Structure formats: structure tokens, C-alpha cells
Amino acid sequence: MVEITAAELTAAEKIFGERLDLAKRYVEHLATSGTERGLIGPREIPRLWSRHVLNCAVIESAIARNSHVADVGSGAGLPGLCLAIARPDLELTLIEPLERRVIWLQEVVDDLGLDNVTIMRTRAELAVGMVDADVVTARAVSALTNLAGLTIPLLNGSGEVVAIKGRSAAEEIEKASKVIRKLGGVETSVVVCGQELLEEPTTVVRIIVNKQGKTA
């Protein structure tokens, strides 16, 4: 059993509610088979809750109800599976190119009984036209200059990108601004999620995409 501090438990209860047991089972998967198969480093086990699961789950506050969310480069299900557990109203499509990760994700989804999750084994750029997402999420995939091209096209002209980033978020936005505008991004901002729940809140880059905003 992965230890959870009192503060982390309080945050987890608020985020996951009656689905907290599912979140705990997911963390156990990360700590066991996820580590054994190289999806999570062994050193991360003591901070699975704080640095990974809660860090990802708090971005649910930035996603509208009943949205179809495409998670690019899902890997160990961060943030895709965290969102699927916290928000049963969401429809999640996890996009992951590596077979061993896809197999693991499917095993976890089946074990947890998450009927709001679909897993696609493909690269994000190849999924364009196959997914009609309202929101695209990503974590630790790529710098924003490259990530914009992997995420925005999945929105089919309108919607939002919600990308988990670190302290360099504003700097990344500045570097990627031309690319974002060319792809149809009309508003880009830094949003902090989980300030009232986490010791270290999560920094998110939010890109609003609109067909009318596209340029040649």
C-alpha cells in the first residue's frame, strides 16, 4: 500500500469523492506493475500521490462538464486516467503510441471498470480526424512550440488545450506564440489549479482555439 499523508488524503477526498477507492487502486497499479514495466521510476513511489496523481487530477477544475477529452502521450495515464476517475462525466480518449504502455493502460482500465475511457495506439499527429475532442490534455510530452502542433489539430477547429507545465510556462508561451496563432489559438494563458488543495499547485497552459482565429 502506497502511503498517503493526511493533507494528501484530504485533497484526494475532495477531488475523487466517492471514487477515492478507484484512485487508490490506480496508485497501487502505478507502484507495482507500472514500476515493474518502466512506466514509473521506482524513486517516484513515495510521491505518487503528491507529484503525480493529485498534481494531474486538480486540472479537472479547468475542464467543462461532459467534455470529450483527448489525452496526448498518456504513458502511465497521467493525467488521462486521473481525470477519468475524478470525472465520470468526461469521455476520455488516451492517445499513446507505445504498445507496452497501451497494454498496461488497458489492463488498468479493465481492472478499474472505467467505461468512460477509450485507448488509441497511435501518434497524436496520426489521430487527427479520428478524434473530435473538446479538450486536449498533455503532461511532460514536449515543449509548447512542438506540443501546440500535436494538440491543437485534435480539436478540429475549436476547443481548448490544457497542458500541464512547470515554472517556465510563461516563457514557453512567448516562444510558441506564433505557432499557436497560426494553428488557430486565439487566447493563451497560464492557469494555476489546486491552490486550495495542494502544497505545490499545478501550473497549466490553457489555449483557447477558435475557427475564426485561424490564419493562413
C-alpha positions, 0 to 999 in steps of 0.5 A: 500500500502506497502511503498517503499523508493526511493533507494528501488524503484530504485533497484526494477526498475532495477531488475523487469523492466517492471514487477515492477507492478507484484512485487508490487502486490506480496508485497501487497499479502505478507502484507495482506493475507500472514500476515493474514495466518502466512506466514509473521510476521506482524513486517516484513511489513515495510521491505518487500521490503528491507529484503525480496523481493529485498534481494531474487530477486538480486540472479537472477544475479547468475542464467543462462538464461532459467534455470529450477529452483527448489525452496526448502521450498518456504513458502511465495515464497521467493525467488521462486516467486521473481525470477519468476517475475524478470525472465520470462525466468526461469521455476520455480518449488516451492517445499513446503510441507505445504498445507496452504502455497501451497494454498496461493502460488497458489492463488498468482500465479493465481492472478499474471498470472505467467505461468512460475511457477509450485507448488509441495506439497511435501518434497524436499527429496520426489521430487527427480526424479520428478524434473530435475532442473538446479538450486536449490534455498533455503532461511532460510530452514536449515543449509548447512550440512542438506540443501546440502542433500535436494538440491543437489539430485534435480539436478540429477547429475549436476547443481548448488545450490544457497542458500541464507545465512547470515554472517556465510556462510563461516563457514557453508561451512567448516562444510558441506564440506564433505557432499557436496563432497560426494553428488557430489559438486565439487566447493563451494563458497560464492557469494555476489549479489546486491552490486550495488543495495542494502544497505545490499547485499545478501550473497549466497552459490553457489555449483557447482555439477558435475557427475564426482565429485561424490564419493562413 
